[in-house]
Amino acid sequence: MRPTIKDIAEAAGVTHGVVSSVLNSGAGRVRASEQTAERIRDVAKQLGYRPSAYARSFRNSQTKAIGVLHGDGSVRLRFDDGSRYFAGLMDGIVDGAFLHDYTVALCPRLLGDNSMGALADGRFDGYIWYSTNPIAEAVQAIRDCPYPIVLIHSPAESFDYKIPTVICDNAMGIRLGLEHLKSLGHCKIGFAGSHSYVYIEAQLRREAFLLHGRDLGLDVTLIDTDGGMDAFAERWRTDHSRTALIVHNEDGAARVMKAIQSIGFRVPDDVSIVGFDSTDFCLLQTPTLTSIRQPLGALGREAVERLVEILSGMPSQIETVLPCSLDVRESTGRAPSA
């Protein structure tokens, strides 16, 4: 049986309170002489005593645990299926949490009868909410959360600059992709993605694509992939005037590339394709996928840093924007007419 403070007190010939004070670094009102303290520590070592992390957190009113929620809490992305986005982001969150001796819990759903009940039940010191979806229920739960919360993938203005957010520079990433394609002679470029997809960063990327595309003097247009890849392929067969495509994420880019290849078009000879995220998933595609890299690990680590700052009573930056880069691989090449 695991030894308790009571066992140590009996073996050392002192009270429970004295043992508790010594083994918990002076916590409590009872004080002991150095000689007594040394005897208590020796007995504890002989008995194989280990302090309870749960009890210590209870005394300190901290759980030393961070809850991680996805969107509205209803979807769990896979670590090993398709894009490695989720794995990359979680690596960063876990690295950041472990650096500060926090544990991380993935929440499969909002853990109560309602969002407020889940976020206010005290099992976590704070929350990281990623892949936020601007549905009314999720937004209200975030605004009303009584515990510290940090958002990943949301601009601070979405929450009136009142909640710390960590996000990549989507506009910078899209511009890098456009400049790369322009340097290869592409003038007619499309942005492929679902027009009904309400994910905040998908909207930011669409807007940046139109703004920076026109600024660069390119002929840019949005291409809707609603209806699935078969429908997209048939539309592409009819109208393939675009010589290059940027797709809102790497998983979508891989599916678009396969759809185009399935009807006889060659990548990059007939059309160049650029994705967004740039995890190792891109290296598994044929050809390998050129992609805008958002620093997923850094996003996760920075989110934890903002949360720990709040929990420590330190001032925290409201919006942290991290730069993107571009990984050029085999799916982009010279424009057919260049």
Backbone torsions as a table, in degrees:
resi	resn	phi	psi	omega
1	MET	NA	142.2	-178.8
2	ARG	-67.7	127.4	-178.9
3	PRO	-64.8	147.9	-178.9
4	THR	-114.4	172.6	175.7
5	ILE	-61.0	-35.4	178.1
6	LYS	-61.6	-41.5	178.7
7	ASP	-61.6	-42.7	-179.4
8	ILE	-66.1	-41.4	179.2
9	ALA	-59.5	-43.8	179.9
10	GLU	-65.9	-42.1	-178.3
11	ALA	-69.4	-33.5	-177.8
12	ALA	-90.2	-10.3	178.8
13	GLY	72.7	34.7	178.5
14	VAL	-131.1	177.6	-179.2
15	THR	-83.8	162.3	176.6
16	HIS	-56.8	-42.3	-177.7
17	GLY	-64.0	-37.5	178.8
18	VAL	-65.4	-44.8	178.7
19	VAL	-61.1	-45.4	-179.2
20	SER	-60.2	-42.2	-179.5
21	SER	-64.8	-42.4	-178.0
22	VAL	-68.4	-46.0	-174.5
23	LEU	-78.5	-12.5	179.0
24	ASN	-113.5	34.8	171.9
25	SER	56.4	44.0	174.6
26	GLY	85.1	6.6	179.0
27	ALA	-64.4	144.0	179.1
28	GLY	94.3	179.9	-173.5
29	ARG	-94.7	-16.6	-176.1
30	VAL	-81.8	133.2	179.4
31	ARG	-117.6	151.4	-179.6
32	ALA	-129.6	151.5	175.7
33	SER	-67.9	162.1	-179.5
34	GLU	-62.8	-36.3	179.1
35	GLN	-63.8	-44.1	178.8
36	THR	-66.2	-41.7	179.7
37	ALA	-61.2	-41.3	179.5
38	GLU	-64.8	-40.3	178.1
39	ARG	-62.7	-39.6	179.8
40	ILE	-65.3	-42.0	-179.6
41	ARG	-67.1	-36.5	177.7
42	ASP	-64.9	-43.8	179.4
43	VAL	-63.9	-42.2	179.9
44	ALA	-60.6	-40.2	179.8
45	LYS	-67.6	-41.4	179.5
46	GLN	-63.4	-37.4	-178.6
47	LEU	-82.1	-8.9	-179.2
48	GLY	75.1	33.6	-177.9
49	TYR	-72.4	137.0	173.0
50	ARG	-127.5	129.9	-178.8
51	PRO	-65.9	149.2	179.5
52	SER	-85.4	119.8	177.9
53	ALA	-64.4	-34.2	-179.6
54	TYR	-65.5	-46.0	-179.2
55	ALA	-64.6	-40.5	179.5
56	ARG	-62.6	-41.5	179.5
57	SER	-67.0	-33.8	178.3
58	PHE	-64.2	-43.7	179.4
59	ARG	-63.2	-38.2	-177.3
60	ASN	-87.3	1.8	-176.9
61	SER	57.9	33.5	176.7
62	GLN	-132.3	145.0	175.9
63	THR	-97.6	-15.1	-174.2
64	LYS	54.7	35.7	179.7
65	ALA	-131.6	141.7	177.6
66	ILE	-115.4	131.1	175.9
67	GLY	-93.9	133.2	179.6
68	VAL	-112.9	122.0	-178.4
69	LEU	-117.8	142.6	178.2
70	HIS	-107.7	122.6	175.8
71	GLY	55.0	-121.9	176.7
72	ASP	-96.2	14.8	176.5
73	GLY	84.6	8.1	-172.2
74	SER	-100.6	-8.9	-174.1
75	VAL	-128.4	137.9	174.2
76	ARG	-116.1	114.1	178.5
77	LEU	-73.8	156.5	-177.4
78	ARG	-89.9	145.5	175.3
79	PHE	-77.2	-35.6	-167.5
80	ASP	-120.9	20.9	-178.6
81	ASP	-128.5	120.4	179.6
82	GLY	73.7	-142.3	-178.3
83	SER	-55.5	145.0	177.0
84	ARG	-92.2	18.9	-180.0
85	TYR	-52.9	-52.8	-174.7
86	PHE	-62.1	-43.5	179.7
87	ALA	-62.8	-42.0	-179.9
88	GLY	-63.5	-43.1	-180.0
89	LEU	-67.0	-44.0	-178.8
90	MET	-66.7	-34.2	174.8
91	ASP	-56.1	-44.2	-179.9
92	GLY	-66.2	-43.0	179.4
93	ILE	-62.6	-46.6	-179.2
94	VAL	-64.8	-43.4	177.9
95	ASP	-57.5	-46.4	-179.4
96	GLY	-64.8	-41.4	-178.7
97	ALA	-66.9	-45.4	-178.8
98	PHE	-64.7	-32.2	177.9
99	LEU	-59.3	-31.4	-178.9
100	HIS	-106.9	17.3	177.2
101	ASP	61.2	35.8	173.2
102	TYR	-103.7	147.1	169.4
103	THR	-92.5	160.5	-178.4
104	VAL	-123.6	133.0	177.0
105	ALA	-121.2	126.4	173.6
106	LEU	-84.7	124.9	-176.9
107	CYS	-97.5	116.1	-178.4
108	PRO	-68.9	-22.0	178.6
109	ARG	-159.7	169.0	172.3
110	LEU	-62.7	126.9	-160.4
111	LEU	-84.9	18.9	177.9
112	GLY	-136.7	-169.8	178.3
113	ASP	-70.0	-21.0	177.0
114	ASN	-149.8	172.1	-175.8
115	SER	-60.3	-43.5	-178.7
116	MET	-64.7	-40.6	178.8
117	GLY	-61.0	-39.9	-179.1
118	ALA	-68.0	-43.5	-174.2
119	LEU	-80.7	-10.3	-174.8
120	ALA	-116.0	10.2	-173.1
121	ASP	-86.6	-2.0	169.9
122	GLY	85.1	5.8	-177.9
123	ARG	-79.1	-15.5	177.9
124	PHE	-125.0	150.1	174.3
125	ASP	-73.6	-31.4	-179.0
126	GLY	-166.9	177.9	-173.1
127	TYR	-133.4	149.4	166.4
128	ILE	-118.4	123.9	-177.3
129	TRP	-115.8	114.8	-176.1
130	TYR	-118.7	163.2	-177.0
131	SER	56.6	43.8	-176.2
132	THR	-62.4	139.8	-177.7
133	ASN	-116.1	125.0	-172.1
134	PRO	-76.6	41.5	172.3
135	ILE	-80.2	152.4	-171.5
136	ALA	-58.2	-40.4	-177.1
137	GLU	-63.6	-44.3	-179.4
138	ALA	-66.3	-44.2	-179.5
139	VAL	-60.9	-44.3	-178.7
140	GLN	-66.6	-38.7	178.2
141	ALA	-62.5	-40.5	179.1
142	ILE	-66.4	-45.8	-178.8
143	ARG	-62.5	-36.6	-174.0
144	ASP	-92.3	-3.1	-175.8
145	CYS	-59.2	123.1	-178.3
146	PRO	-81.1	-7.4	179.5
147	TYR	-106.5	157.7	177.6
148	PRO	-57.1	138.3	-179.4
149	ILE	-143.5	140.5	177.4
150	VAL	-125.7	138.2	-177.6
151	LEU	-106.2	141.3	172.4
152	ILE	-111.9	135.7	176.9
153	HIS	82.4	13.1	176.6
154	SER	-120.1	133.7	173.7
155	PRO	-69.7	146.8	-176.1
156	ALA	-61.0	-31.3	-177.8
157	GLU	-64.5	-22.4	178.7
158	SER	-63.2	-23.4	179.8
159	PHE	-124.1	35.6	173.4
160	ASP	55.9	30.0	178.1
161	TYR	57.9	30.9	-179.3
162	LYS	-107.0	-13.1	-177.1
163	ILE	-124.9	130.2	-179.7
164	PRO	-61.6	136.1	179.5
165	THR	-132.5	152.2	175.5
166	VAL	-128.7	128.1	-173.4
167	ILE	-150.3	152.5	174.0
168	CYS	-84.3	162.6	178.4
169	ASP	-81.0	85.2	-176.1
170	ASN	-59.8	-41.2	-179.4
171	ALA	-63.1	-42.3	178.0
172	MET	-61.6	-43.5	-179.3
173	GLY	-62.2	-46.0	179.4
174	ILE	-62.8	-40.9	179.5
175	ARG	-63.6	-39.5	177.1
176	LEU	-58.6	-42.4	178.7
177	GLY	-64.4	-42.5	-180.0
178	LEU	-66.5	-43.2	179.9
179	GLU	-63.4	-38.4	177.6
180	HIS	-62.1	-46.4	-179.6
181	LEU	-66.5	-39.2	178.2
182	LYS	-62.9	-38.9	-179.8
183	SER	-64.5	-20.7	178.4
184	LEU	-93.1	5.1	176.4
185	GLY	93.4	7.4	179.6
186	HIS	-80.6	129.7	178.7
187	CYS	-114.8	-30.9	180.0
188	LYS	-107.1	108.8	-172.0
189	ILE	-128.2	137.6	178.2
190	GLY	-111.9	154.3	172.6
191	PHE	-111.8	114.5	-174.8
192	ALA	-99.5	131.3	178.0
193	GLY	176.0	166.4	179.8
194	SER	-73.7	127.0	177.9
195	HIS	-74.1	-17.1	178.6
196	SER	-93.3	-1.7	-178.5
197	TYR	-75.1	114.4	-171.9
198	VAL	-94.2	4.5	178.5
199	TYR	-55.3	129.7	-170.3
200	ILE	-56.3	-46.6	-175.8
201	GLU	-71.1	-27.0	174.5
202	ALA	-62.4	-40.0	177.5
203	GLN	-65.6	-43.4	179.1
204	LEU	-61.3	-39.3	-178.9
205	ARG	-69.8	-38.8	176.2
206	ARG	-61.5	-46.8	-178.9
207	GLU	-63.2	-42.3	179.3
208	ALA	-64.9	-37.0	179.5
209	PHE	-60.4	-47.1	-179.9
210	LEU	-67.0	-43.9	-177.2
211	LEU	-64.8	-52.3	-175.8
212	HIS	-76.1	-30.3	176.2
213	GLY	-61.4	-45.6	179.2
214	ARG	-68.5	-36.9	178.6
215	ASP	-62.4	-31.6	179.8
216	LEU	-87.5	3.0	178.0
217	GLY	75.6	26.4	-178.3
218	LEU	-97.9	155.8	173.9
219	ASP	-90.0	102.4	-173.4
220	VAL	-116.3	147.3	179.2
221	THR	-150.9	155.2	177.1
222	LEU	-93.5	135.1	-179.9
223	ILE	-118.5	118.8	-175.6
224	ASP	-81.6	129.6	176.6
225	THR	-104.0	10.1	173.6
226	ASP	-59.0	141.0	-178.0
227	GLY	104.3	-9.7	176.0
228	GLY	96.5	172.0	-174.3
229	MET	-74.3	-29.8	177.3
230	ASP	-64.0	-44.5	178.8
231	ALA	-65.8	-39.4	178.1
232	PHE	-62.2	-43.8	-178.7
233	ALA	-61.4	-40.2	179.6
234	GLU	-66.8	-38.7	177.2
235	ARG	-66.8	-38.2	179.4
236	TRP	-66.3	-36.1	178.3
237	ARG	-61.3	-35.7	-178.9
238	THR	-79.1	-40.9	-177.6
239	ASP	-135.0	100.6	177.4
240	HIS	-121.3	45.2	-178.2
241	SER	-72.6	-21.1	177.3
242	ARG	-76.0	133.8	178.1
243	THR	-96.0	-5.8	179.2
244	ALA	-152.3	151.5	178.7
245	LEU	-132.8	139.7	164.9
246	ILE	-109.4	133.3	-177.8
247	VAL	-114.9	147.3	-168.3
248	HIS	-62.9	-24.5	172.0
249	ASN	-152.2	172.9	-172.9
250	GLU	-71.3	-34.2	178.4
251	ASP	-64.7	-44.4	176.4
252	GLY	-63.4	-38.2	179.3
253	ALA	-63.2	-40.0	179.1
254	ALA	-64.7	-40.4	179.9
255	ARG	-69.2	-40.3	176.8
256	VAL	-62.5	-43.2	-178.9
257	MET	-62.1	-44.3	179.6
258	LYS	-65.5	-37.5	178.9
259	ALA	-64.4	-42.9	179.5
260	ILE	-66.5	-42.1	179.1
261	GLN	-65.8	-31.1	-177.1
262	SER	-67.0	-19.0	179.3
263	ILE	-109.3	19.2	169.8
264	GLY	97.2	2.2	179.0
265	PHE	-88.2	145.8	-176.8
266	ARG	-103.0	139.3	176.1
267	VAL	-115.1	121.7	8.3
268	PRO	-100.1	9.1	-173.7
269	ASP	-60.7	-42.1	-179.3
270	ASP	-96.6	-33.9	-179.2
271	VAL	-151.5	136.8	176.2
272	SER	-96.2	146.7	-176.7
273	ILE	-132.7	135.0	177.9
274	VAL	-124.1	131.7	176.1
275	GLY	-102.6	-169.9	179.6
276	PHE	-141.6	129.6	178.4
277	ASP	128.1	-57.4	175.1
278	SER	63.0	56.3	169.3
279	THR	-91.4	-177.3	180.0
280	ASP	-64.0	-14.1	174.6
281	PHE	-54.3	-35.5	-178.4
282	CYS	-63.1	-29.2	-178.7
283	LEU	-75.6	-13.7	-178.8
284	LEU	-89.7	-4.9	-177.3
285	GLN	-89.2	158.3	177.7
286	THR	-125.8	109.7	-3.0
287	PRO	-71.7	167.3	177.8
288	THR	-61.2	146.6	-166.5
289	LEU	-94.4	119.4	168.3
290	THR	-64.1	133.8	-174.3
291	SER	-151.1	146.8	172.7
292	ILE	-76.9	127.1	-176.3
293	ARG	-95.9	117.9	166.8
294	GLN	-97.3	138.1	-172.2
295	PRO	-77.5	81.0	-172.0
296	LEU	-60.2	-45.7	179.7
297	GLY	-60.1	-43.2	179.7
298	ALA	-66.1	-35.6	176.7
299	LEU	-59.7	-45.8	179.8
300	GLY	-64.3	-45.2	-179.6
301	ARG	-63.5	-42.7	-179.6
302	GLU	-65.8	-35.8	177.5
303	ALA	-62.0	-42.5	177.5
304	VAL	-64.3	-41.9	179.3
305	GLU	-58.7	-44.4	179.2
306	ARG	-62.5	-40.7	-178.8
307	LEU	-66.8	-43.8	179.7
308	VAL	-64.3	-37.2	176.2
309	GLU	-58.3	-45.2	-180.0
310	ILE	-64.4	-45.4	-178.5
311	LEU	-64.8	-26.2	179.9
312	SER	-89.0	-0.2	-179.8
313	GLY	79.5	15.3	179.9
314	MET	-93.1	153.8	174.1
315	PRO	-64.3	139.2	-177.6
316	SER	-122.6	139.3	177.9
317	GLN	-63.2	133.7	-176.4
318	ILE	-73.8	-44.8	179.7
319	GLU	-127.8	123.8	176.4
320	THR	-111.5	117.6	-178.4
321	VAL	-113.2	121.5	-177.6
322	LEU	-105.3	140.9	-176.5
323	PRO	-71.8	151.9	173.7
324	CYS	-100.3	166.4	173.6
325	SER	-138.6	179.7	-177.9
326	LEU	-126.3	128.2	175.3
327	ASP	-104.7	107.7	-178.4
328	VAL	-85.0	124.9	179.2
329	ARG	-129.0	-145.9	-168.5
330	GLU	-90.6	-10.0	-172.7
331	SER	-84.4	-0.7	175.9
332	THR	-121.1	141.4	179.4
333	GLY	-155.0	-174.4	179.4
334	ARG	-59.4	141.3	175.6
335	ALA	-59.4	144.0	-176.1
336	PRO	-52.2	-35.6	-177.2
337	SER	-95.8	-0.6	-175.1
338	ALA	-81.6	NA	NA
